[in-house]
């Protein structure tokens, strides 16, 4: 099976003079990004696998010390790089739970067989998450399992929804 990468954040800047980097995390809670190592850093076709030596919350910012990055200049070179991890590093989910990365790219079809498009991304709202489906037009479908979300079949890349195609 091919290695599957999951984007979990980006290097957003430098912290101090000893090579620490600031991290913008997409994980929930956001500190979880520090639990994964190694990180696969990438930007513009260049890729580096790098071990996370330590990390912490510093005020409202997350900072990390990375293997081989020992001064501010080396840390500055990583600013803006995307942070990916191997999907096998993620904890297993329950049968009815999914990582967003598992849902993105799945086809979406109504219970009556109308193709709506594919999941482009998800939005987190206070009440529930929302699928953003790109097709003939963009649709926002509440991610409510057992209600709008009838079934999710990751093997066949399909989400079946109870949703009016005109809405």
NORRAQUI-V668187 format. One record per run of one state. SS is the DSSP state (H for helix, E for strand, L for the rest). FROM is the first residue (numbers start at 1). LEN is the number of residues. If there is no record, write none. Layout:
((SS | FROM | LEN) (SS | FROM | LEN))
This chain:
((L | 1 | 4) (E | 5 | 11) (L | 16 | 4) (E | 20 | 6) (L | 26 | 4) (H | 30 | 6) (L | 36 | 3) (E | 39 | 5) (L | 44 | 2) (E | 46 | 5) (L | 51 | 1) (E | 52 | 7) (L | 59 | 2) (E | 61 | 6) (L | 67 | 5) (H | 72 | 5) (L | 77 | 5) (E | 82 | 5) (H | 87 | 3) (L | 90 | 10) (H | 100 | 4) (L | 104 | 3) (E | 107 | 4) (L | 111 | 4) (E | 115 | 10) (L | 125 | 4) (E | 129 | 6) (L | 135 | 3) (E | 138 | 5) (L | 143 | 2) (E | 145 | 1) (L | 146 | 3) (E | 149 | 5) (L | 154 | 4) (E | 158 | 4) (L | 162 | 6))
